[in-house]
């Protein structure tokens, strides 16, 4: 009887941990996409800082064909 209870508790624990793990993985994936956007913004800030706003705007226009 105690073994059945222990096996049940372990099975429930494994199921809960698997669900938590999936939730953590989803959070990392959302964070990765967010970090990519932040990285692009940082590149833009570095470009403006190094080249000045006018030169950076000209470069962006050329790159995007605006």
matplotlib code that plots the C-alpha trace (Angstrom):
import matplotlib.pyplot as plt

x = [0.0, 2.8, 4.6, 1.5, 1.2, 4.9, 4.6, 1.6, 3.3, 6.4, 4.2, 2.4, 5.7, 7.1, 4.0, 4.1, 7.9, 7.3, 4.7, 6.9, 9.8, 7.6, 6.6, 10.2, 11.1, 8.3, 9.5, 13.1, 11.7, 9.8, 12.8, 15.0, 12.7, 12.7, 16.5, 16.8, 14.7, 16.8, 20.0, 18.8, 17.9, 21.4, 23.0, 20.9, 22.0, 25.6, 25.3, 23.8, 26.4, 29.3, 28.2, 25.9, 22.2, 22.4, 24.9, 22.9, 19.7, 21.3, 22.7, 19.3, 17.6, 20.1, 19.8, 16.0, 15.6, 13.5]
y = [0.0, 2.4, 1.5, 2.4, 5.7, 6.4, 5.4, 7.7, 10.6, 10.2, 10.0, 13.1, 14.8, 13.9, 15.2, 18.5, 18.9, 18.1, 20.8, 23.3, 22.5, 23.2, 26.5, 27.4, 26.5, 28.7, 31.6, 31.2, 31.2, 34.4, 35.9, 35.0, 36.9, 39.9, 39.9, 39.9, 43.1, 44.6, 43.7, 45.4, 48.5, 48.5, 48.3, 51.3, 53.3, 52.4, 53.5, 56.8, 57.4, 56.5, 58.2, 60.9, 61.2, 62.5, 59.9, 57.1, 58.2, 58.3, 54.8, 53.5, 55.1, 53.4, 50.0, 50.0, 51.8, 54.6]
z = [0.0, 0.9, -2.4, -4.4, -2.7, -3.3, -6.9, -7.3, -5.7, -7.9, -11.0, -10.1, -9.3, -12.7, -14.5, -12.6, -13.3, -17.0, -17.2, -15.4, -17.8, -20.8, -19.3, -18.7, -22.3, -23.6, -21.5, -22.8, -26.4, -25.7, -24.1, -27.1, -29.5, -27.2, -26.9, -30.7, -30.8, -28.1, -29.9, -33.1, -31.1, -29.5, -33.0, -34.1, -31.0, -31.6, -35.3, -34.3, -31.6, -33.8, -37.1, -35.9, -36.5, -40.1, -41.3, -39.6, -41.2, -44.6, -44.2, -43.0, -46.0, -48.3, -46.6, -46.6, -49.9, -48.5]

ax = plt.figure().add_subplot(projection="3d")
ax.plot(x, y, z, "-o")
ax.set_aspect("equal")
plt.show()
